[in-house]
Amino acid sequence: MTAATKVRTPRAQFYAHALAIEREAARRYWELSHQLLLYRKNAVAGVLLELARRECSQLDALEYETAGMALPAIAPSVHRWHGTEDQDGGAPFMARCLSNPAHALEVAIENERRARAFYERMAATLPDPEARRVAAKHASDEKEHIAFIERALQQNIATGQARSDTRAAAMPA
């Protein structure tokens, strides 16, 4: 079997796409968190940094699993995050995140759902049992990421309200 033949297997295709998804997520979380830190949006930046750590962990596991495996090249644009494009006539993505930090979490949750759907589809359709197991594990991880983001949104972490209320209560009048 030639290297070109190996690259076209469903297993190789799955791993190539999974690596592209995790690289994009890790990069986006890292970049967003650092931009928000620069503007002292610390609560949301902390959530995003934790998500970057989790994505890097998934990426490390995938890279270990695929070490030495011939994989097809996947263009970065194939798994580019939705919702981060600057809209015609609208504020650029980062400006929207700075004025409403919850926007970054809403975009993140949309992209986590897309990743979960990909992994669930792969877990149900891949012919290779080990690749199906890996896909199911990643689908579960994405589900945890979604729940983590939803909790942050429910706690109003994006507004910093909980922190500022605590600070105001601790400050003498």
Secondary structure, 3 states (H helix, E strand, C coil): CCHHHHHCCHHHHHHHHHHHHHHHHHHHHHHHHHHHHHCCCHHHHHHHHHHHHHHHHHHHHHHHHCCCCCCCCCCHHHHCCCCCCCCCCCCCHHHHHHHCCHHHHHHHHHHHHHHHHHHHHHHHHCCCHHHHHHHHHHHHHHHHHHHHHHHHHHCCHHHCHHHHHHHHHHCCC
